[in-house]
Amino acid sequence: QVQLVESGGGLVQAGGSLRLSCAASGRTFSPYSMGWFRQAPGKDREFVAAITWIGGSWQYADSVKGRFTISKDNTKNTVYLQIHSLKPEDTAVYHCAGTPRRGVAYDWWGQGTQVTVSS
């Protein structure tokens, strides 16, 4: 069983920065890809960024390109999301997710960490 625990969220002013972390545990943790998603109040969950565990190929939602950077530390089983130039519309609960195989929907989900951006 895999567990994902996010941290690093908080209240920041517009233009500020945050680094979110997602620590994974579990003997079966061997992901193909890890990703970040977010859900704002009253909105559907949306994809933010993803990175392959081996190789480190990444992809981003158009709305965050140039401001968000996803990275990983395989030795710590941790994925990061560095966020710069925060905007009020970035306010959401940010969830970490993982999938063990290519082409398979994300199987593992964390509880999320709240990011609130004040204008």
N, C-alpha and C positions, 0 to 999 in steps of 0.2 A: 504494500500500500504506500502510495506517495502522498506526502503532505507538502503543501506550499504555503509559506508564510511571508506576507508582504510587510514592509515597514518603510518609513521615510516620508509619509504624507504629512500634511499640515496646512496651516493657514499662512499664505504669503501674499505680498502685494504684487500687483501686475508689474511685469518686467523682471520679477525675481526668478530664482532658480531652486530646483529641488533635485535630489537623487533618491529614487525609489529602489528598494532592494527586494528581492524575492529569494528566500532561502528554501531549498528543497531538501527533503529527507525521505528515507525509505529505501529498503534493500533493492526494490525493483526500479529505482530511479535510473533510467537510461533513455533519455529523451532523444527524439529526432529533432524536435524544434521546441523552443520556448517563446512565449509571446506575452505581450501586454495588451489588455483591453480596458476600456473605460465605459462607465455608465453614468450619465448625468441625470439629475432628477427629471422624471417624466419622459425620458428618452430611452431608446433601445441601446443595448450594449454595442459598442463599436470597436473594431480592430484599431490598434494603435501602432504596434511594431512587433516584429518577430525576428528570431535569430536561430540558425541551425546550430545544434550542439557541437557537431564535428564540422569544422570548416569555417563556421562563423558567418555564413551568408546571411544578409539581413534584408528586411523590407519594411517600409513605413507607409502609413496612411498619408495621403497627400496633405491633409490638414496639419500634419506635424513635421513634415520634412523640413530640415534645416534648423529645427528647434529641439527635437528629441533625438537622443542617441541611445540605442540599446547595446548592451555589452554583457559579457559573461565571464565568470571565473570558474572553469571546470573543476579546479582543485577544491573549491568551496561549495560547489553545487549551487551557485548563486547567479542570478540574473539581475541586471541593473537597468534602470531607465533614467538617464540624465535629462532633465528638462530645463531649458533656458527660455528666457523671454516669455514667461507665463502670461496668459491672457485670462480674463474672467471666464471665457467660454471653455477653458481647460478644466474648470471645476467639475469634478466627478469622483466617483469611487473607481480606483484603478485596481484591476485584478491581474494577477499573474496566471498563466496557463501553460500547460505542456502537453505534448503528444508523443507517444513512443514510436510512431511510425509515420512515414511520409504519406500524405494523402488522406490521413485519418483525422477526424475531428479532434479538437483538443479534449483530452480525457481528464486531465488533472487541473483543478482550479483552487486558487487561494480565496480567502475571505475578503480580501480587498483592503486598500488603504485610502482614506479620504484625502483628496487634494482640494483645497478651497482657495480661490484666487480673488482677492478684493481689488476693486478698481480705484 
